[in-house]
Amino acid sequence: MSNSTDINTGLAGSLVMVFLCVAVTVLLVSFYRRYKRASKNNQSAE
């Protein structure tokens, strides 16, 4: 008997990983744009 714990995620696991990577990228871009906008507004207010 083999005690190997190989997990075959298949297509569903691949799609979940792609979705998670895209979601994280979108969130990072969104927060970066918000940060830049807030930073610019803060500088113009001073």
C-alpha positions, 0 to 999 in steps of 0.5 A: 500500500502506498501512503502518497497523498497526491491530490488530483485537482483537475480542471476545477482546481485549475479554474479556481486558481485562475479565478483567485489570481485574477481576483487578487490582481483586480483588487490590487489594481483597484486599491492602487488606483484609489491610493493614487487618487487619495494621495493626489487629492491630499497633495492638492489640498495642502 
